Amino acid sequence: MDQAPGSPQQEQGLPGCYRHPDRETGIRCTRCERPICPECMISASVGFQCPHCVRTGSGTGHAPDAATPRTLAGGTVTTNARLITTLLVAINLAVFIAVQYSDSLLNDLVLIGSWPPAPFTPTEGVADGQWYRLLTSMFTHQEPWHIGFNMLSLWFLGGPLEAALGRARYLTLYLVSGLCGSVLAYLLASPTTATLGASGAIFGLFGATGVLMRHRNYDLRPIIALLVINLIFTFNPSFNISWQAHIGGLVGGLVIGYAMIHAPRERRALVQYGTCAVVLVVIVALTLLRTAQLT
């Protein structure tokens, strides 16, 4: 509920940042005089400017991209902070609709090490060289409740992370975390167990969200409580959930999220994408190890 200017409650504290209303600040943009928090401050010849004034070049005499505003993790600030999240949801929904009409497509997309003998449809798995299943299984769902829960989680967790990391870093976090979940399921689960769903990537977002909230000194109890509830369901055998995918994604999200958010500014990209490269090397090594065991 909005408050009128000059109300008693507003006068008791500092104004909130125009992009992050929950953060009080005493600094204002030297151009438009809107309050800005430390994350939104961009050094100017005199004082600080907000991302909007820098992006549009308002009164600066410079080109709009002269000093591109950056997110917490060094990504480019965009007007639509949920573009990648929206696209990920759309892809998952499109695949879900497609597999409802084709069992053969479902069999071609799920994560499975090696298919059991007849009477199952003979096909090939990851152990037979179809490594693409580690990725495609992340976008495959069969039950409405499964995709519904995952897409709600993706929407609520993904938006704030995409805004904080930037599009490229956020997408990298999502995909690599999901691959971490897939490879741990391939490594530890039965080779004839079919695994599917975005849960590994979602748990990666859980991990990165915890890192982000800790960095901003937010109360971690809500995200911890939500994570504990999800883990209780994960390890409940009656739900037949791949705990390997969830734990793999969570660990991947924690590692990559920490690198994205805490990388030193002077070599930020090197640390961020270097960490992702190391994680991918581990994924490849574990995949090769498991494949050697199954062939």
Secondary structure as UniProt FT lines:
FT   TURN            5..6
FT   HELIX           8..11
FT   TURN            21..22
FT   TURN            30..32
FT   TURN            38..40
FT   STRAND          42..43
FT   STRAND          48..49
FT   HELIX           51..56
FT   TURN            57..60
FT   TURN            64..67
FT   TURN            72..73
FT   TURN            81..82
FT   HELIX           83..99
FT   TURN            100..101
FT   HELIX           103..109
FT   TURN            118..119
FT   HELIX           126..128
FT   TURN            131..132
FT   HELIX           133..136
FT   HELIX           137..139
FT   HELIX           144..165
FT   HELIX           167..188
FT   TURN            191..192
FT   HELIX           199..215
FT   TURN            216..217
FT   HELIX           221..234
FT   HELIX           237..239
FT   HELIX           243..262
FT   HELIX           265..267
FT   HELIX           268..294
//
